[in-house]
Structures are given as C-alpha cells and as structure tokens.
C-alpha cells in the first residue's frame, strides 16, 4: 500500500464517520474534534496498527513546520475577521493585560516548571517555555465557536479569548528569540540583545503589523469595489480571506518577517468596519475549511508523536516527569495570574469569567510550530548550541 492511496482513504473515512456523530461527541461527550482526530492518528500510526508512518515519505520536521504555519495563518486570519469592529483598539486595556503581564508570567512560570523537572539551565527552560507561552487559536475554537460555545460562554469572554489566541501566536516570537539568542554561544549578550531588538521587534513585529494594516485596508477597499460593480461571484467572495492568508504567508516568508502576526492584523483590518463579517455571517465556508484543515493536522500529529523519546534517561526525561510537569503547567501557568488581574481586565466582568479564561489556555499547533522554528534555527548553527537544547525540546512540547 502506498501513502498516496492510504492517506486519502483514512482521512476521508474519518471525516465522514466522525461527521455522523460530531454533534454527540462535542455536546454530549464534551470531546473536541482535535482530541478525537489525534487519537485516530495514534491508532493508525506506527505505534498501533501502523497503516501510516509519515517518516517514510516526508521530512517530518520541515513538513510539520510548514503545515502548522498555514493552519495557524488561516486560523488567525479567521480570528481577526470574526472579532467585532475595532475590537483591538476598543479593548486595548484587556489586550494589554493578556499580552503583557499574563503572557510574560505564563512564559516564566512554564520555564520554572521545566527547569525544576528536567534539570535544564534556566536559559534552556526559557527557550522551551517560549513555545508553550502563546495560547493556541485552533484549540481555542472549542470555546469561542459553535453552538455549545455560543450557548454557554459569554460573548465578551469568547471575543477576548479569540483575540488573545489570534494575536499572541505572532507575538510569541520575541519570547522565543530572546532565549534563542541568549543560548547562542556565538553571540555576546550585547549583540544578542541588539539583534533581538532590531531584527525581532522592528523587522518582524512592527513591519508585519504595518504590512497587515495596509494589506487588510487595501483588500477591504478592493473587495467592496468589486462587489459594488458586480465583478465578483459568491464563491470567490467567500474564499477571499483564505486566499489573503495564503498570499500573506508567502509574501512574508519571502522577506522573512512574522507571517502569523501579519495574518491576524490583516484579518482585523480587513473587517475594521464589520462589512465583510456581516456579509458572510450566514455562510459556513470558513468553518468547514477550518474543520478539514484542523482535523488533518491533528491526525497527522497523532502519527508522529515521539513516544520513544518520552522515556530517555540520557535527556532526564521520564513519563512521571512529563506527567507532573503537565499537571503543574495546567494549574500554575495561566490560571493564578489571570484571576489575580481580574480587576484590571475589563473584558472579564467577574471572577467566574476570569477563572474560566484562566483555565482555558491551550497548548497546541502553535507550540509545535515554534518548536520546529527553534529546531530550524539551531540546525543553521548547530556548533553554537548545546546538544541537549536540540534533543529535548520536541518531546517536552509534544507531550504538553
């Protein structure tokens, strides 16, 4: 059996069979499609019945990086589009808290837990923790989209979580490269901090924001013009945002800037006046495509989970260490700081809402994306990094 025959059969079969019971699974069993898809991937992967092993036909490191890049880009574009008009400006206090002190504390607490559990230097722990600092926009969909979320989660909380998960994947780069540059033995501290400021903050963050605002604005004007003169059909109208996300990823990769942040900013700029969101609110093309892409990724992830690395004496990795670390991250990484800052977070109207928002800070596709970025950066200059930094990051992030 070849992969070109087996993969479509398994993927299509899962989508059809899961689709028949998806409402029951989500609303009665309270299981997300990402979890079910990952479990299916584990079953068909090399650790179970071994129908598919992506390592046989792709370079899983590079493929995971690019697959995750496009999945996240499309999702953060969707997050930017679905936010109410001018949300990031109107709710700047909430966003400042979630993207400032909350994200920094999440990073430092996670680093402290990793440092404690895996006998790593604090710099190495900061690097691994930077991958897990952002909340994941794909897994966030379970509480911000769908009939159950709309019925049980207040809109102000859904909007805040959607905005946070959309933008902080792009804003995770400064945390990642701060630790990466400090660990690079070829950089002095001064050179590392200088490069971090001009290359990450100026070229990646600020430039991608400017490009996102401009492209989103121009795209909105062009689409309105095309619609006013009846130049665009309904199908192209609905697919426009997907094409915009793919276009931006390609362009930002060419100039080596922050494509994920740019996609979110462009999505929000694109619907600044709510026109596109109102025009497409009854169409479910975006949700259907998102679901297909997300299911595909998590099935793929289930087949490449590095089980053999979860018990590695040389790397001081053991199942009990991973489990204890995961529990500590779940309890301490986000919940305490979000609850403590409730009074200065206007989007959360009471402690009940802040407890919910604090509990829900998923680690998912974005963490894998950042882990593969780290691996790619280290591969460029392997002589400047300790070997353990390279070998330990993927198993820890995959387990979390």
N, C-alpha and C positions, 0 to 999 in steps of 0.2 A: 504493500500500500504506500502511495506517495502522499506527501503533505498537501499537494495541490488538490487532492481528492478528499482526503480525510478531514482537513480543517473546515472546508465549506459545509460538509455533511454534518459534522458535530456542532458547528456554530449555528447553522440554520435549524438543526433539530432542537438545540437548546432554546433558541429564541421562540420557536413555535410552541414547544411543550411548556416552557415557563410562562409564555404569554397566556396560555389557557387558565393558569391558576395564579397569575401575578397579583390579582386583587386579594385573593385569600391569603397569599404569602405575606403581602405587605400590611394588610389591615387586620388580619386575624392572628397571624403568627409573629407579626412585627419584625420581619426579617427583610433587610434591604436587598435589592437586586444585585448589588455589588458583592455581598456576602455569598449569596446563592451562586453567582457566577464564579466566584473564586473557588468555592467548594467543588463545583463541577470541573473546573480546571485541574484541581488536585486529583480528582478521581480519574480523569482521562490522561493525566500526566505521567511522567516516568516513575513516580513513587507509588503508583497504584496499578492501573491496568495497562499503562504505557502505550496508549494509542498515538499520542503526540508528544514529541520532545523538541521544542523549538531550537535547542542547542545543535540539533542535527542539520539544520538548514539555514540558520541566521546567526550572526554575531549578536548574542542577546544583549550585551551591554549597549552597543550603538543602537540596536533596534528599539530597546526599551526607552532610551533617551529620546529618540525621535517620535516614537509612538506616544509617549507621555506628553511630549511637547505639544503635539497637535490636539490631543484630547483636552489638555488644560487650556490651550488657547481658545478652542471652541467654547469651552465651558465658561471661561472668564468673560469672553465676549457676550455670551448669553446672560451672565450675571449682570454685566454693565447695562445691557439693554433692558432687562426686566426691572431694574430699580426705578422708583418714581423720579420724576423730572427734577434735576438739580440736586439729587439726594446728597451727594458727597459735599456739596457746598452748604446746604441747609443743615446737615447733621455733622458738621465739622467737629464739634466737641466730642461726640460719640466716637467718630472715626479716629480722632487724635488719641483718645484713651486706648482704644482697641489696637491701634497700630503703633502706639508709643509704649507706654509702661506695660501694658498687657503682653505685647509680643516680646519685649525685652525680658520680662520676668519668665515667660514661657521658655525662652531660649536658655536663660541662666539656670533655671530650676532643672530643666532636662539635662543640661550639661553636668550639673552637680550630681544627679542620679547616675548618669553614665560613668562619671569619674569615680563614684563610690562603688559601683557594682562591677566594673570591668578593668580596674587597675590601669587606667589610662591617665596621661597627663591632662591638666585642665584645658590646655590648648587643643589637644586631640578631641576631648569631650565637647568643647565648643563647636568644633567642626561637625561632628556627628549630630549634635543638638540643633545646629542651624538647619539641617534637612527636615527636622521634625517640628520646627518652630511655627511655620505657617499652617493655618487650617485648610483642609482640602475642599476645593469647590465642588468636586464630584460627589464625595460622600455627604457634603452639606445639603445636597438636593433632597435627601430623605426628610429633612425638617423644614425646608423652605419651599418645596414644590409638591404638588399632588393634592388629592382630595383630603387625605388624612391630615397633612400639614396645615392646609387651609382651615380645616375644621377645629384643630386643637392647638395650633401655635399662633399667638397674636401677630398681626401683620407687622407691628413695629419691631418685634424680635426677629421675624423672618427677614425683613429688609436689612436689619443690622448685620445678621449672620451672613446673608448673601453678599453684602458689600464687603465685609471683612474678608470672607473666604475668597472673593474675587480679586481683591487688590493685594492681599498680603503674600500671595504666591509670587507676585512680581517684586514685592518689597523684601522678599527673603534673601535676595542676592547680597545686600550689604552685610548681613549676618554671616552668610556662607563665606564670602571672600575676606571678611575681617579675620576669621580663623584660618582660612587657607593661606593668606599672605603671611600671617604670623608664624605659621608652621613651615613655610618655605625657607629652608636653610640658606638659600641663595640671596635672600633679602635681609638687609638690616631693618631694624624697627622703623627708622625714619623713612626709608624707601618704601616699606610695606604700607605705612600709613598714608604717605603721599600718593602712592598708586591707588590705594583704596579710595581716596577722596576724588582724584581727578578721573580715574577710569570707571569706578563703580557709581559713585554719586553723580558726577557730572555727565559722563558719556552714556552710562547705562540707564540711570534713573531719570535724570532731568531731561535728557534728549528723548527718551521713549515717551515721557509724558507730553512733551511738546508735539512730537510726531502724532501721538494718539489723539490729542485735541484737534490738531489741524486736519488729519485724515478723517476723523469722525465728523467734523463740521462739513468738510467738502463732500463727503459721501452722503450726508443728510440732504444737502442742497441739491446735489445731482439726482438723487433718488426722487425728491419732491418734484424736480423739474421734469424728469422722465415720466412720473406718474401724472403730472398736470397735463402734459401733451400726449398722454396715452401711448407712450413709446415702449412701456414695459408690461409683460404679461404677469399673471398672478403667480405662476410658479417661480419665475425669476425674482419677483418681488420678495417672496418668502425665503428664497435661498440667498438673498443678497448678503445678509450678515455672516453666513458661513463662508462665502467667498471672500468677504472682507477680512475675516480672521485668518484664513489661509494666506491671503495676499500679504498681510502684515507680518506674519511669521516668516515668510520667505524674504521679504524686504529687510526686516530687522536682523535676520540671520546673515544677510549679505554684508551689513555694516557692523555686525557683531554687537548689537545693543540688546536691551531687555524686551524680547518679543511678548512675553506673557503680560507684563505690566502695560505695554502699549496696547494690547488687545482689549484689556479691561477699560482703559481710559478711552479708547476709540469707541467702544460699545456704549459707554455712558455719554460721551459727546454726541454720538450718533442719535441717541434718543433724548437729548437735552430738553426738547420741547414736548416729549411724550407722543409725538405724532406716529412714529413707526410702531411703538409699543401698542398704541390704541388700534392701529390698523391691523395688527397681527395677533391681537389677544385671543381671538376665537379660532385661530389656526394652530395646529399642534405639530407642524412640521419640525420645528426646532426640538421639541420634546422627544419626538420619535427618533430623530437622528442622534440626539444626545444619548438616548437609551441604547441604541445599537452600538455606538462607539464605546460607551462605558462598559457594557456587557462584554464586548470583545476584549477590552483591555483587561478586565478582571479575570476572565477565563485564561487569557494569556499569562497573567501574573501567577495564577494557580499552578500553571505548568512549569514555572521557572523558580518557584520558591526554593532557596538553597538549604534544604533540610539537613544535608550533611555538614553544613557549617554551624548548625545550632548547638553542636557539642564538639568543641575544638579546644583541647587542653592547651595547646600552644598559644592560642589567642585569648585564653582565660574566658572562653565562652562556654556556658553550660545551660541546659534547659532551665534549671531553677533560677539562675541569674537573670535570664531573659524574662521569665515569668514575673519575678519580683520587681524587676525594673519596669516592666509594662504596667503592673498594678500601681507602682509609685508614680509613674508618669500620668496615668489615668486620674489619680486622686490629687496630685500636687501640682501638675504642670500648669493648669489653667483655672480650675475652679476657685481656689482661695483668692487669687488676685482679682478676678472678675467680681466676686462677691464683695471684697474689700473696697472696690472702686465704684460700687453701685451708685453712690450719691453724686458722683461726678460723671456718670454715664447717662445722659438724658434719654437715650433710646430704651433703657430698661426702667420701667416705671415702679417696680417694687423688687424685693429680694427674691421672690419666687421666679420672676423672669430672669434675673441675673444668675440664679442658681442653674436654671435650665441652660442659659447661654454659656455659663462657665463649664458645665458638664459636657456640653457638646462642642468639642474642638478636635475633629477627626484628623488623623494622620493617614494619608493615602497616596494617591498618584503623585501629588506634588513632592512628597518626601522621596519617592523613588526617582523622580526627575532630578531633584537636587543631588541625590547620592550619585547618580550617573554623571552629572556635571562635575562633581568632585573627582570621580574616577578618571574622567577625560582630562581634567586639568593636571592631575598627578601623572598620568601617562605621558604628558608632554615633557615633563621634567622629573622623571622618577628618582634621579640621583639626589634631588633636593628634599625628599620626603622620607620619613621613617617607614619601613616596610609594613609595620603594624597599622599605620594610618590607612594604607591601601586595602588591607585584607579584612579589617574588622567592620568597616562602615556598612557594607551591603547586608551582611547577616543581621546586624542590630536593627537597621532601618526596615528591612523586610519583615522582621518579627513584630516590630512596633506597628 
